[in-house]
Amino acid sequence: MIDGVKIRHLRKQKGLTLKSLAEGITTPATISNIELGKTLNINVDIIESIAARLNVPKENIIKETNRDNTSMELIQKFSYFELTEMSNKEEILKFSENFMEFNLETNILLTKKMIKFNLLNEARTVINYSTKLSTTTEDKLNLILMETSLYSQNNELSKALKVLHQGEIIINENPSLYKELHLKILTNILLLEKKLNILENFTKRIDELIIFAKELKNNEALASLYIQKAVYHYSNKEYILSVESSYEALNFAKKNNDYQLTAVAWQNLGRAFIKLNKKDLAITSFNFSKDIKVRINDVHGLITTNFYLIINSQISNELLIKKLENLYLEAKSIDSSEHIKAILLYLSDLPFISFSKLNKLYEDTIDYFKEQGNQKLLSELYFKWAVLTEENDPTHHINLVMQGYQYLKEQHNKGK
């Protein structure tokens, strides 16, 4: 049998990529599978060709016994935990260059991080490759959840919902085996239907999922569900109920030692306390959330919390605009489209910001989203900008409306 661990070691030692080792011999995917121990019985001609390119006798890359793949498993585990520590876009891009060498678990985590940094094309490449690695129903369901996240991030919500329903069909063939994944898929369906405004009986359905999660003793799911319930109550101006749900979320997040969800629950508490005129409690909640996000290096979450702290601070109008402008630049530095949009729209509604400053911000933001190719946000921002220029610059106003309609039309034609 061919020794994948030895081949990987020799290839790395000689500075060869999967592609360069495979060229003229086999495919990079086959080399990857050999190194991962997924393909052990290889044609003799291929073994000889690999050995020749590595400049070693073929005996050096053949196992004499049926040794286990402990070394490769350790390497795979190291890669996974190395990735868990990464929170920088450039780091993740560099790490992803070797995605064909990773196992499915690592590639699923890699996809999550790519989606978070809006690396959607790269994430699609990893998902497509990982589909070839999936051998079990559980693997397929996890990839369905990743594909759903990718579609959702790209605002293709109907496609995301369709993929989730395919996962539901797979689970219904044997629901007792995949209860945890069933809960995740049902939760994602609920949230997507809410976004698409095709949802009925939200509170009833989320309460049913909470019962399901309690049966499974899944504290992470319970914290997430109570967070969604808090958000729902907040959007319906039921602020006391939002506070109560946030307390439940805190309870289960802390039981699970989940800092991320704990930070989100504190932030939701802060938002509800603002609406209840409990500003001191709100600021304390936001600061708790901020401290946790600093500790876990949640750069995206920090922008949200800092936004709430800034707009609820007792500062001058000039300083408020300055702080929000700095936060806007931070959002651009990490490619956080939704934060950029939210900060810009908030600035747009400030009665004391100058028209020239606002105009410049819109120009910069439009240029940024053109580079990103985000047509949905481009159409929204063109229309908002048009409203702001209607009185000050009627000619520019008409041009902005026309450009907004153009992007809206393109978005419609792509079925988004």
N, C-alpha and C positions, 0 to 999 in steps of 0.2 A: 504493500500500500504506500501511496505517496505521502510524504511528510509535509503537511501544510505549514506547520510552525517553522520548520527549517527553511522552507522556501521563502516565507515572509521575512525571516531574519536576514537571509542572503540578499534578497531583493532590496531591502532597506539599506543594508551595508554597502551595496553597489550603487545606491541612489536611483534605482529604477522605479518607475511608476507601474501600476497594473497594466496600463495601456502599452508601455514600452516593452514590458516583459512578454506580453501576449502577442505582440505584433508578428504576423506571419506564422504563428503557432496555433493560437486558439483565440477565444474572446476574453476581454478583461473580466467579464462576469464569471467565466469558468475559472480563471486564476483566483479570483476573489473567493469562489466557493471552495477551491482546493485549500486555500489558506485558512478558511473558516472550518475546515474539516467536514464540509457538506458533500464533497466529491472526493472519494478516496481511491477508487479503482479507475485508473486512467490508461489510455492507449500507450503502449511502450514508445511509439514514435514521439508522442507529445512529451513524455517524461524525458527522453533523450534530448529533445530540442530545448526544453526548459533548463536542463542541466548544462547544456552547451552555452546557452545565453548567460547563465550564472557562473560559467567557467569552473564547474566542479564535476567530478565523476557522478554518473547517475545514481550510484550506490549511496551517495551522500544525501540524496533527497528521497530515499525509499526507507520506510519503516521496516525494521527486521522483525518486530513483534507487533502485537495489537495493543500498543500503548495507548493510554487515554489522551485526551486533548486538554489536560489540565493547564499547560502553559498558555494555550490559546484562550482558554476560558478566563485566565487571569488577565491577559492582555485586553480582552473584551470588557471585563469588569472595570479595568483601569480607564479605558476609553470612556465608558459610561459615566463614571464618577468625575473624570476630568471635565466632561461636558457639563455636568451639574454645576460646576463652579464658574462657568462662563456667563458673563452678562454683557459682553461687548460685541457689537455687530461685526467688527473686523475679525475678532477672535473666532467667532462662529463661522464666518465665511472661510477662514483659513482651515479650521477644523474640518469643514464640510468637503474639502478637496479630496479627502480619503474616505468618503461615505461608503464606497463599495467594499471597503474593508470591515465595516462595522456590522454587528448583528442587528436583528430587527428592533430589539428593545432600545438600542442606542439611536438608531435611525428615527424611531418614533419620537424620542426626546429631542433629537436634532430638528425634526420637522416642527415641533411645538415652538422651539426657540426661533426658528426661521420665520414662522408666521407672526410671532410677536414683533419681530423687527421688519415686518412687511417684505420679507424676501420670498415673495410668492412663487416666482418662476423657479427659483432654486428648490423651494419646498416641494413643488410639483415633480421635479426631477427625482428627488429622494423618494417620494411616495411611489412613483412609477417603478423605480428599481426595487423598493421594499416589497412591492406586490409579488415579485418573483421569489422573495425569501419566505413569504407566508405559507405555512404548511398546515396550520390548524385553523379551526373555526374561530378560536380566540384571537389568533393573529389577524384574520380577515376583519373581525369586528373592531379591533383596535385601529386598523388602517381606515376603516369606514369613519371612525370618529375623527381621525386626522384629516381625511378628505373633507369632512363636514366643516372642520375649522378653517380649512383653506378656502372653501367656497364662501363661508360666512365672512371671512376677512376681506374677500374680494367683492363683497356685496351681492353675491349670487345666492341669495337666500332660498329661492325656490329649488335650485339644484341641490343645495345642502339638505333641504327637507326631504327631497326625493331619495338621496343617498341614505339618510337615516331610516326611512321607511323600508329600504332594502335590507338594512341591518335588522330591523324589527322582524321581518319575514324570516330571516335566518335564525334568529333567537327563538321564535315561536315554534320551530321544529323540535326544540328541546329546551324549554325555558328554565327547567330546574338546574341545568348545568352552568348557565351564564347569568346568574341573578345580578351580580355586580355590574356587568356590562349592560344588562337589560335596564337597570336603574339609570345608568349614564345616558343610554340612548333615549329612554322615555323623557328624561330631564331635558336633553337637548331638543327633542321634538317640541316639548312644551314652550321652551324659550324662543325657538324659531317661529312657532305659530304666533307667539305674542308679538314678536317683531313684525310679522307679516299681517298683523291685525286680523287673523282668522281664528282667533282663540275664543272659546267659550268656557265659562266656569273655571277661570284661572285658579281662584282660591281653593275650590273643591279639588281640582286635579293636583295642585301642589301639596295640599294636605294629604292626599292619597299617596303621593311620592314620599312624603315625610314618614308616613306609617310604614311604607315599604323599607325605607332606609333604617328606621328603628328596628324592624325585624332583622335586618342584616347587621345591626350594630355598627353602621358605617357613619362614624362621627364626621368625617370629611364631607360626605354627601349631605348630612344633616346641616352642617354649617353653611354649605353652599345654597341649599334650598331655603333656609331661613333668611339668608342674605337676599335672595331673589324675592322672597315674600316681603321683606322690608322695603325693597325698591318699589315693588308693586303698590304697597300701601302709601309710600311717599308720593308716587306719581298720581295717586287718587286723593291726595291731600289728607290722608288718614295718618297724621303724624304720630299720634300716641301709639297706634298699632304698629307703625314703622319702628318706633323705639322698642316696643316689646319684642318684635321679631329680631331686631338687632341684638338685643340681650340674649336671646336664645342662640343666635349665631355665634356670639362670643363664647357662650358656655361650651358649645360643641367644638368650636375651633381650638379653645384652650385645652379641652380634654384630649384633642388629637395632636397637641403641640404644633399646630399649623399657624406659623407666623403670618403667612400671606393672607389667609382668611381672617385671622384676628385683626390685622391692619384694615382690611376692607370693612369689617363689622364696626370698628371704631369710627371709621370715616362716615359710614351710613348713620351712625348715632349722631355724629356732629352735624350732618345735614338736617336731620330731623329736629335736633335741639335748636338750630337756627330758626326754623319755622315756628317753634314753640316759644320763641323769645327767651330761650335759655342760653344766652351767648357765652357765658363763662363755661358752662358745661360743654358747649360746642367746641370752643377753643381748646379746652383740655382734651376732648376726644380727638380732635384733629392732631394735636401734638403727640398723643399716644400713637396714633396711626403713623405719623411722620417718623417717630423714633424707631418703630419696628421696621419701616421701609428702608431707613438708613442702614439698620443693622443687617438686613438681608439683601441690600443693594438692589432694591426694586426701583430702578430709575424711572420707569414709566409711571408707576404708582405714586412716586414722590411728586411728580409734576401735578397730578390731580390734587393731592393733599395740599401742596404749596399754593395751588390756585385758590382753594377754599380759605386757607389762612390769609392770603393776601387780600382777597375781596371782603373779608370780614374784619380787617384790621382798621384801627383808628389812625389813618395816615392822610396826608394831604393828597389832593387830586393829582398833582404833579408826580409825587412819589408813587402813587398807585399805578399811574400809566407807565412809569419807568420800570417798576417791578414786574408788571405784566409783559412789557416788551422783553425784558430779560428772560422771563419764563417762556415766552414765545420762541426765543432763540434756542433755549434749551430743548424745547420740543422738536425744533428743526434738526438739532444736532443728533437726535436719536431717531429721526424719521418717524415721529409719532403724529400721523395725519389727523387723527381725531382731536388730539390736544391742540394742534395748530389751529384747526377750525374753531374749536370751542373758545380759545383765548381771543382769536380775531373777532368772533361774533360778539363776545362780551365787550371788547374794546369799541366795537361799532355802536353799541347801545349807550356808551357813556356820552352824556350831553356836553362835556367839557373838553373832549379831545378835538384837536384841530383837524380840519378837513384835509389839509396837505399831508399830515402825518398818517391819517387813515388811508388816504389814497396810495401812499408809498407802501404801506403794509399790505394792501390788497394786491398791488403790482408784484411785490416780492412773493406773496403766497401763490398767486396765479402761476408765476414762473416756476415755483417749486413743484406745484401739482402737475404742471405740464411735463416736467422731467419725470415725475412719478407715473404719468399716464393715468391718473385717477380721474376719469371722466365724470363720475357721479359728483364728487366734491367740486370739480371745476364748474359744472352747470349750476350747482347751488350757490357758489361764491360769485359767479358772474351776475346772477339775478340779485343777490344781496347788494353787491357793489353798485348795480344799476339803480337800485332804490336810493342809495346814498348820494348818487350823483345827479338825480333827477332835477333838483333845483339849482345846483351850482354849475352843472355842465350838461345841458340838454343833449348836445351832439354826442358827447361821450356816452351819455345814458343810453341813447338808441343803439350805438355800436355794441355796448355791453349786453343789452337785451338780445341782440342778434347772435352774438357769440354764445350766450347762454343757451339759446334755443338750438344752436348747432350742436353743442355738446350733449344736450338732452336728446336730440334726434339720434346721434351716434350711439348713445347709451341704450336707447330704445331698440335700435337695429341689432345690437349685440345681445338683446334679451336680458339685460341686467335690471 
